[in-house]
Amino acid sequence: MVKKLLILFLGITLINIYAQNTELLNCGTDEIMRNHYAKFPHEKAQDDAFNIEISNLIKSGKINAAFNKNQIIEIPIVVHVVGDGSAIGTVNNRSDAQIINWINYTNGVFAGNASSGMSPSSAVLPIKFVFAKVDPNCNPTNGINRINASHLPGYVSGGVNTQVMPNTVLEDEITSLGSWDKSKYYNIYVVKRLASGTGLLNGYAYYPGGSRDHSFMHTNVSTVNAQTMAHEFGHGLGLRHTHEGYNETTGACPSNVDCTLNGDLVCDTEPSKSLYHSSVSSFCQTGQINPCTSQVYAGVERNIMAYTYCFRDLFTQGQITRALAQLYQYRQSLIDSPVANTQVINNNVTLTAACTPSSITNPVTYSIGITSVKFGSINNSSGFYNTALNNYYENFTQNYCLGISKTTIPLTSPTILTIKPGTFNAHSVNAYIDYNNDGQFNETTERILNQTNVSPTSTITVSVTPPANAVTNTPLRMRVIGDFNGTNITACATPNYGQVEDYSVVIDQFLSTSEIKKNETLISQNESSVIVKSNIEISSIDIYDSSGRIIFSQSGIRAKDFSTPITSKNIIILVKVKLQSGEIITKKMKF
């Protein structure tokens, strides 16, 4: 009897240990993307086209050279804790400390840390979630936004459902209560219950590059020792389940004729069935035969993106490569986002009034518009036109702090203007500067860019030198327009499918780069800004206060002229400039 009790005790103990280390993942991403692509087929076409492009880069051997896998990329996040009226700190309304610990644990999964349960053989995903420090209204935040949804009876009783079901709510009812600009923040929603029909879900996320972009998480897995957030953001970087292509009805394994285009699109994750399927034991399959390869499982059974009874503890190098390709293609705006900095950007200027569009001709989301503008110190990423946001006109010169939207440029030397269009369809792109400050844009003398048939994956670059008679030392309106290719764009026309964006430019007789000696870089200041001039392109600028705390940081500048406002007064700062050549120049200043 003692022996039987001992065996029973050991069995219970092993089950408990196993349960603590195994998280059964029910992910809704496949379903929501299938439904989403049915509604927006052009986004499916966009995804398919880029997957072919990645496949070609992999086959050519060029793709790995395109990424620096040792550079950690910070992704600003906001975690929306959607409460049902429960007290903060309870399971349906996690405390700030619980959310912070969860995100730190998830960062450990990305980093391959043993403290987050990761295998020493795991590849490192070089990203890090950082909580936003500035909210969309330019106020300080800790990156945790509390939404009280207790007034929604369906949420209180049944939480969120991907389908219309009694006593539940759809995700739109939650996102309407709080959604931060997806081009600046990655939005994560933690909800009391998550389901698809009658089946419970742990989470889901949308693939990148589309009109919807966020993740929903069940509160039960929004905790330390859960790998679900890492799994879902894997989807947010375009990764598929490792069993992608498995036919649950027939039991057929995924096709693997071309590993860059079949299955999960990754070559170093072996083809696999979902290990939740009924013909396998509900125990970890490590050491057993993979029926799709007739070999012992080689790690796919422990992959972060797998459906498995094993503890998930690894990414592969192939997954990292694909994730980075998607990151740089579709999430550059998150990489460039300034909302993780504590210093609030002040873009407010007074401009001469000008015509502005009051509507859009075709209010349909076709991923058309402007996604990035760089000009002097202007560095602003934004989303393409989206019907939900109705963002056909964006005035970035007033009450805007989510990017740098004003600059000072020299009168007598060129400044490079760089524009990226929307992510699908060929574009027509125009840009103007109201050089005489009369509130109008002359199509002959004030149009600085006019380009058609612009590929959605391309970058437009043009050199801009103001005319000698341009108004100086006064903020002038710069207008950038991106629309469907073939649209007859004029400065005051109503956009067809795209967007109009306004910025501010001051033309001044600062020392131009042509006057700087070869290989010389000058760091100067005026009353409210730091100004950098160089004959070599500037790579990045970091500014520190006297305590060593960073108050401004921007990378990927790739311009020879740059300025940034300093809003604080009576402080000493250290400016650190890194050039494309690798040289670093520093200068101490007092404001």
N, C-alpha and C positions, 0 to 999 in steps of 0.2 A: 504493500500500500504506500509506503514511504517513497519507493522507487517510482511508482506511478505519479504520485504528487510532485516529485522532483521533475519528472519529464514534463508534466503539465505546466509547472512553474516556468521551466526553461522555454517551453513553447510560447507561453504568454509573453515572457520577457523579450524573446526574439521578435515576436510580432510587434511589440511596442517599440523596440529599437528601430525596426524596419519602417514602421509608420512614421516615426519622427524624421526619417531620412528620405522618405519617398513622398513626393507631392503629385497626386493624380491630377493631371492637367486636362481640363476641358476648355479648349480654346475656340472662340467663336470667329476667328479671323477668316477662315475659309468661307464661311457662310456670308459674313457681311461683305467681303470683297466680291463674291459671286453676285450678290444682289446689287452691290454698288456698280460693278462693271456692266450689269444688265441695264442699269439706268443711265450710265455714262460710258457708252461703248468707246468713245474717243480716248478715254483714259486707259482703257484696256489696250487699245491700239498703241498708245504712247508707251505703256509698260512693255508690251511685246517688242516694240521697236528698239527700246533701250536694252532689253535683254539680248537681242541679236547683236547689238553694238558691243556689249560686254563679252559675248561669246567670241566675236571676232578679235577683240583685244586679248582675250585669254589665249586663243589659238596662235596669235602672232607673237606671244610672249612679251607684249609691251605693257600689260596692265600693271604688273607689280612695280615697275619703274615709275608709275604715275603717282604713287602714294608713299608718304612717309609714315610707316606703321609705328614708329617710335615716338611720334608727337601726339600727346594726349589732347584730344579735341573736347572742349567743354560745351555741353548742350544745356542752355538755360531751360529750366522746367518750372511749371506751376502745378502744384498738386491741389486739386479741388476736392476737399473732403465734404461729401454730400451727406449731411446729417438728417436724421428722421425725427429730431427733437430730443434724442438721447443726450445724456451728459457727455461733455468732452472727456475723453479717456476711456469710454466704453467701446465695445467692439464695433458698434455702428457709427461711431464718431471718434476716430482715433485722435490721440493727443499729438501735439507738435513733436514731442520727443519720439513718439512711436513712428511717426512719418519720417523723421530725420534718420532714425536708426535703420529703417527699411531702405531708404534711398542709399545710405552708406553701405549697407549690405549688398545692394544691387550693384553699386559701383565696384565692389569687391569681386562680384561675378564677372563683370566686364574685364577687370584687371587680372583675372585668373588667380585671385588670392585664396590660399588655403583656409583663411578665416571665414570665407564665404563658401567653403566646401568644394572649391575647384581643384581639379586634378593638376599635378605638375606638368602634364603633357598638353594641357589646354592652350590653345592660341589666345593671345590677348587682343580683345577688342579695344582699340585705343580711344575710347570716349569716356567721358565722366559727366554725370548729371550734376549740375550746380543749380541751387535754388535762385530764382530771380530775386534781385534786390530792389528793383523798380517796377511798379505796376503800370498798366496802360495809361493811368491818369497822372503819371510822373510822381507818385507818392512812394515812400519807402515801403517795402514788403519783406517778409521772410520767405516768400515763395509758396506759402501755404494759404489757400483761399477757402474759407469756410462758407459753404452754401447750406442754408437751412431749407430743406425741402419738405418740412412737416406739413405745409399747406397743400401738398399733393397727396390726396388719400391713396391713390394707386401706388405711390412710392412707399408710403408708410406701411402699407399692407404687403406689397409684393416686390418692391424694388424696380429695377430696370429690366426690360425684356426687348430682344431684337425683333420680336413679332408682336402684333396687336393681340394682347391677352387680357382677360379680366383682372382687375385689381393690380395692374402694373402700369408703368409708364415707359414710353419710348425714349431713346437717348436724346432726341431733340428737345424734349421737355426739360431735361437737365442742362444741356448745353445752353439753352436760352436763358438760364439763370446765371450763367457765368462762363464766358469763353474769352480767353485772352488771345490777342493777335497771333495766329499760328505761324506767321513768318518770323516772329520774335521769341515765342515761347513754345515749348512742347507741353501740351495740355494733358494731364493725367487726372482722371476722375475716379475717386474711390467711393463705391456705392455699397449699400447694405446687402443687396442681393442682385445677382446678375444671371440672366437666363435667356435661353432661346426656346420659345415655346414652353414645354414642360421640363426641359433639360437644363440643369444648372451649368453655369460657365464660371471659370476662374477669371477670364479676361479676354480682351481682344484689342487689336490695333489695326489701323488702316495702313496700307502700303504708302510709301512716300510719293509726292508729285501730283496728288489729286486734290479735288475740291473739299474733301473731308480729311482731317488729319488730327487724330487724337487717340488716346487709349482709355479704355474703361477697365477697372479692376474691382473684383469682389473684395470686400474688406477682409475676409478671412485669409487671403493670400497677400495682403498688403502688410507684410510683417517680416521680421528677420527669419532666416532659414527657408524662405520661399523663393524659388527661381522664376516665378511667373513673370515678374516685371521685366527681367532680362529677356525672357522668351518673347514677350509681346513687343518690346522695343526692337528685338531682332526682326519681327515683322515690320516694324516701323522703319527699318533700314532695308526692307525688300527681301529679307530671307524667308524662305518657305519652310514648311514642315519637312523633316527628313523623309517622311513617307509620301511626299507629294507624288501623285500619279498612281498610288495604290488603289485598286478597285475593291472596295469593301464587299460588293455584291458577289463578284466572281472569285475574289481572293487572289487576283493576278498581281504580280509584283510590278513596280514602276518600270517603264521603259528606260533603257540605259544605252541606247544606240549612240547618242551624243550627250555626254554628261554635262556639257555646257548649256544644253537646251532641253534636256529631258529631266524628269523627276524634280528634285529641288534645285536644279541648275548649278550644282556644286560637285566638282569631280572627286574631292577627297572625303565625301560622305557616301558610304556604300549604299546601294539601293536597299530599301527596307520596306516591309509592311508596317502599318501601325501596330505597335506591340500591345495595343488594347484590343486587337481583334480576337474573336472568340476561340480561335484554334490554338492559342498559346496559353501557357500557365500564367497566373497572375503574380509571378515572381520575376525578379530581374533575370534577363536572358544572357548576361555575361557568361562566357564559356560555352554557350550553346551554339548550334548551327543556325546561321541566317539562311532561311529557305530561298532568299533572292540571290545569294551568291554561292550557296553550298559550302561556305567556309564559316569558321568560327566568327562570331560577331567581332568587328574590329574597332568598335567605339561608338557606332551610330546609336547603340542602345543606351548610351549615356549622354547623348548630345543635348545641348540646351534646347534645340528646336525639335526634339523628338516627342512622340507619344510613347511613354515607356513606364514600366514598373521599377526601373532602376533610378537611382539618384542622378540627376542631370549635373554633370560636372565638367563639360568641355565644349569649346568651340573648335572649329578646324581653321587652318590657314585659308582654305578656299572660301569659307564663309566670311572671314574677315575681309578678304579681297572684294567679294561681292558687296558686302555691307558698306565698305568705304566708297566703292564706285557709286552706289546709290546716294550715299551721304553727300558727296561732292556734286553730284548731278542735281539733286533735288533739295538739299538742306543747307546750301551755302548761307542762306539768310539766318539760320540758327547759329552757324559757325561765326558769322559776323555780328550777331546781335549784341548790343551793348548793355542789355538789361541785367547782366550779372555784375555790372560795375556799380559802385555805390554813388559815384558822382552823376547827378542828373544833367543830361545834355539840355542846353537852353538854345532853342532855334528861333525864338520869337523875334520877328522883325516886322516893320511896317513897310508894306509895298504899295506902289501905285495900283489902284483898282484896275482890274482887267476882266475881259469876258471869261465866264466859266460855264461849263456845260451843266444843264439842269436835268438831264436825263440821258439814257442810253438807248440807241435804236433797237438793238436786239439783246434784251436782258437774259442771255443764256450763258452758262458757264462752259467755255471752250478752252480754258487755260490760256487766254489771250490777254496781253497787257505788258506791263513793265515789272521785272522782278529785281533789278539792281541798277543803281546809278552811282557812278564814281566820277568826281570832277573836283580837282584840287583837294580840299578837305571834305567835300561831300562824300559820304559813304553810307548809302542807304539801300537796304534790301526790303522788299515788300512783296505782297501776294498779287497774283494776276487777278483779273476781274472775276468776282464770285457773286452769284445772284444772292446768296445768303447775306453777304456783307454789303452789297450794292455799292461797291467801291470803284465806280467808273471815274470818279474825280477825287484825287487826293491832294489836299493842300498841306504840304509838309513844312510850311513856314510859320504855323501858328499852333501853340500848345502841343507841340510834338517833341517827344524826347526819346524815341525808340530807334534813332539813327541820326547821323549828322547830315543836316539838310541845308547848310549854308556854308559859303566859302568866300575867300578873298583871293582874286587872281591878279597877276601882273597885266599891265596895259600893253607892254611892248614885246612880250614873248609868249609862246604857245603854252596852253594847258591841255592835257589829255582828258577827253571825255570818253567814258566807257559805259556802255549800256547793255544789259541783258534783257531779252524779250521774255514773253511767257513761254511755257514749257511744251506747247503743242501748236501745230499749224505754223505755216510761214507767216511772217509779219511785215507790215510797213511801219517804219519808225521815223518820226520827225523830232527835232528839238529846236528851240528858239531861245534867244535872250533879248529882252526888251532894252536894247542898247541906249535908246534915247529917252527911256523912262516915260513914255507918253501913255502907257496902259494898253498899247496895241502891239501886234506882232506883224512886222512887214515881211511878207513871204519872200521877198528878194534880198533885203539887206539884213534881216534879223534871224533868218533861218540858218542854223549852224549845222544841221544834219537833215538829210532827206534820203532815206534808203528803203528799198523794196526787196521783196523776196528774201527776207532775213530768216535764216534757219532758227528754229526754237532752241537748238543746242549751241548756237554761236554767240560770240561776243562782238559787239560793234565798238570800234575805236576810231575816234576822230580828233584831230588837233585843232584847237580853237584859239585864235589870236584876236582880241577885240579890235575894232576899227579905231583909228586915231581920234575920231570925234565922239567916242562913246562917253556917256556920263560916268564920271569917276566918283569914288568915295561916297556912293549912295547905293543902298540895296536895290538890286534890279531883279525882276522876275525871270526865272528860267523855266521854260515849259518843255516837258518831255511827253511824247504821245506814242503809244504802241497800239496797233490795231491789226485786224485781219488783212493779210496781203491783198493788195489791189484796192483797198479803201482809199478814197481821195481825201487825204488828210490835210486839213488846214488848221491853223492855231485855234480858231474859235468854233470849229465844227463839233457837232454832237458825235461822240464815239459810236462806232458801229457795234463791235463786239468787245472792244478793249478798254483802254484807260488813258486818262490825262493826269499828269503829276506836275506840281509846281514846287520850285526850289528858289533859293535866294543867292545872288551873286553880287559881290562888291568888286569893282575894278579899281585897282589902286596902283600907283607908281612905286610899288615896292621894288627892291633890288631883284632883278630878274635872273633866272638861272644862267642866261647867256653872259651875265656880268661876273659870275662866280668863277674863280680860277679852277683849272682842271683838278678834279678829285677833291674839291673843297666843299664842305657842308657848313651852312650857317644856321645857327639856332638863335632866333631873336624873339622879341615880344612887342606887342603894343599894349594898349590899356587893358584889354580883356582877353587876349589870345596868345598862344605860343605859335610861332611861325617857323617852319623849317624849309630851307631851300638847298637843293643839292644838284650837282651834275650827274649823280648816280641815283637810280631809282631808290626810293625809300621802301624798305621792307616792313618795318614795324616801328611804333613809338610807344614807349611806356613812360608814364609820369608818376612820380612818387612824392608824398608829402615828407615833412622833416622826420616823421617817425618811421619812415620806410614803407608806409601803407600805400599800395597802388591806388591812384585816383583816376587814372585813365590808361587804357590799353587798347591798341588797335594793330592788327596784323593784316597782311595782304594788301598793303596800300598801293604799291607799284606805281608811284607818281613821284615827280621831282619837286613838287610844291605841295605843302600841307600846312594847314592851320587848324587849331582846335581851341574852343573857348575855355577859359578858366573862370569859373563862377565864384570861387572862394576869394576872399580878400585878406590881406595882411598875413600871407603864408609864404613859406619858402618851399620851392619845389625842385626836384631833380628830374631833368628831361633826358631820357635815354633813347637814342635813335639808332636803329640797325638798318644798314644799307643792304641792297641786293648783293653787293660784293662780299658781305659778311662783316665789314668794318662796323664798329660800334662807337658812337660819339655821345658824350654826355655833357650837360651844362646845368649849373645851378642858377635859379632865378628867384626873384622876390616879386610877389604880386600884392 
